[in-house]
Amino acid sequence: MTPAHPHPSHGAEHDGGHAHHAHHAHHGTDGYDGQAEILDLDAEVLSGHTASVIARLPLTAAPDRIVDLGCGTGAGTFALLDRFPGARVTAVDASAGHLQQLRERADALGTGGRVRTVRADLDAPDPPDLGTPDLVWASASLHHLAHPDAVLRTVHRTLAPGGLLAVVEPAGFPRFLPVDAPADRPGLEERLHALADGLHAERMPHRGADWGPLLTTAGFTVEDTRTIALDIPAAPGDAIGRYALAALRRLRATAAGTLGAEDLDALDRLLDLTGPQSVLRRADLALRTERTIWAARRP
């Protein structure tokens, strides 16, 4: 999801800067952002997974008031609305565009009256008024924060007594290609991720953190922690292929300036929609990722 502060990065783990490589500019990937597209594809592919995570939360009763912290374009918001038809959701994000897209979808689905959107920087000294929620959902958002410990303390104060905070964090960006692909540059995707990780390390020092100790320090009682590994094979024409294309374009925009020429050429062949090596023509794609869930209660 989109971080709830104005950093130029998903929600997913969909972080990317801008790079330019004039020789390959005809592919249209230089400076590609595509964050909203990636968030929507992530929501589509992982909708069943998100629903199952919500269904397994150790709730003592169906929540009436929910906050989606770092909501992006609304994957968590709409899953929560579906699961808890009597609830109202406050969706918090830094991106006005993502919040507008979320509101438009909520209106189209007839759930606009159950959604309130709040544009906010959670790292700002004055946190937004989130009411007194029974459940706070924070998916792929806390690692973007500069001061997550302060935000966790704020959430602890905000939650109703006995309320639950659900933290969902991915173990890095999803993978899509086999490890021996492409045939002429095996391991290309891992090299892309290694470069992107190095570029993001300083800006996101909490990426991959164990949130359990931080939650305990903030006053929560951690009631459940589990890691789920996902390996979803692509079917012809489904969203995984489009997700892989968008993700690789985002990685290219991030890493093109430091990627070797042979790897860059191989990547551009994967991104060339008219070429025989286009990622959309591959029959061996799968979405592979891990997500860890912490369920923490305010006593």
Secondary structure in CASP SS format (residue, H / E / C, confidence):
PFRMAT SS
TARGET T0000
AUTHOR 0000-0000-0000
METHOD secondary structure of the structure
MODEL  1
M C 1.00
T C 1.00
P C 1.00
A C 1.00
H C 1.00
P C 1.00
H C 1.00
P C 1.00
S C 1.00
H C 1.00
G C 1.00
A C 1.00
E C 1.00
H C 1.00
D C 1.00
G C 1.00
G C 1.00
H C 1.00
A C 1.00
H C 1.00
H C 1.00
A H 1.00
H H 1.00
H H 1.00
A H 1.00
H H 1.00
H H 1.00
G C 1.00
T C 1.00
D C 1.00
G C 1.00
Y C 1.00
D C 1.00
G C 1.00
Q H 1.00
A H 1.00
E H 1.00
I H 1.00
L H 1.00
D H 1.00
L H 1.00
D H 1.00
A H 1.00
E H 1.00
V H 1.00
L C 1.00
S H 1.00
G H 1.00
H H 1.00
T H 1.00
A H 1.00
S H 1.00
V H 1.00
I H 1.00
A H 1.00
R C 1.00
L C 1.00
P C 1.00
L C 1.00
T C 1.00
A C 1.00
A C 1.00
P C 1.00
D C 1.00
R E 1.00
I E 1.00
V E 1.00
D E 1.00
L E 1.00
G C 1.00
C C 1.00
G C 1.00
T C 1.00
G C 1.00
A H 1.00
G H 1.00
T H 1.00
F H 1.00
A H 1.00
L H 1.00
L H 1.00
D H 1.00
R H 1.00
F C 1.00
P C 1.00
G C 1.00
A C 1.00
R E 1.00
V E 1.00
T E 1.00
A E 1.00
V E 1.00
D E 1.00
A C 1.00
S C 1.00
A H 1.00
G H 1.00
H H 1.00
L H 1.00
Q H 1.00
Q H 1.00
L H 1.00
R H 1.00
E H 1.00
R H 1.00
A H 1.00
D H 1.00
A H 1.00
L H 1.00
G C 1.00
T C 1.00
G H 1.00
G H 1.00
R H 1.00
V E 1.00
R E 1.00
T E 1.00
V E 1.00
R E 1.00
A C 1.00
D C 1.00
L C 1.00
D C 1.00
A C 1.00
P C 1.00
D C 1.00
P C 1.00
P C 1.00
D C 1.00
L C 1.00
G C 1.00
T C 1.00
P C 1.00
D C 1.00
L E 1.00
V E 1.00
W E 1.00
A E 1.00
S E 1.00
A C 1.00
S C 1.00
L H 1.00
H H 1.00
H H 1.00
L C 1.00
A C 1.00
H C 1.00
P H 1.00
D H 1.00
A H 1.00
V H 1.00
L H 1.00
R H 1.00
T H 1.00
V H 1.00
H H 1.00
R H 1.00
T H 1.00
L C 1.00
A C 1.00
P C 1.00
G C 1.00
G C 1.00
L E 1.00
L E 1.00
A E 1.00
V E 1.00
V E 1.00
E E 1.00
P E 1.00
A C 1.00
G C 1.00
F C 1.00
P C 1.00
R E 1.00
F C 1.00
L C 1.00
P C 1.00
V C 1.00
D C 1.00
A C 1.00
P C 1.00
A C 1.00
D C 1.00
R C 1.00
P C 1.00
G C 1.00
L H 1.00
E H 1.00
E H 1.00
R H 1.00
L H 1.00
H H 1.00
A H 1.00
L H 1.00
A H 1.00
D H 1.00
G H 1.00
L H 1.00
H H 1.00
A C 1.00
E C 1.00
R C 1.00
M C 1.00
P C 1.00
H C 1.00
R C 1.00
G C 1.00
A C 1.00
D C 1.00
W H 1.00
G H 1.00
P H 1.00
L H 1.00
L H 1.00
T H 1.00
T H 1.00
A C 1.00
G C 1.00
F C 1.00
T E 1.00
V E 1.00
E E 1.00
D E 1.00
T E 1.00
R E 1.00
T E 1.00
I E 1.00
A E 1.00
L E 1.00
D E 1.00
I E 1.00
P E 1.00
A C 1.00
A C 1.00
P C 1.00
G C 1.00
D C 1.00
A H 1.00
I H 1.00
G H 1.00
R H 1.00
Y H 1.00
A H 1.00
L H 1.00
A H 1.00
A H 1.00
L H 1.00
R H 1.00
R H 1.00
L H 1.00
R H 1.00
A H 1.00
T H 1.00
A H 1.00
A C 1.00
G C 1.00
T C 1.00
L C 1.00
G C 1.00
A H 1.00
E H 1.00
D H 1.00
L H 1.00
D H 1.00
A H 1.00
L H 1.00
D H 1.00
R H 1.00
L H 1.00
L H 1.00
D C 1.00
L C 1.00
T C 1.00
G C 1.00
P C 1.00
Q C 1.00
S C 1.00
V H 1.00
L H 1.00
R H 1.00
R C 1.00
A C 1.00
D C 1.00
L C 1.00
A E 1.00
L E 1.00
R E 1.00
T E 1.00
E E 1.00
R E 1.00
T E 1.00
I E 1.00
W E 1.00
A E 1.00
A E 1.00
R E 1.00
R C 1.00
P C 1.00
END
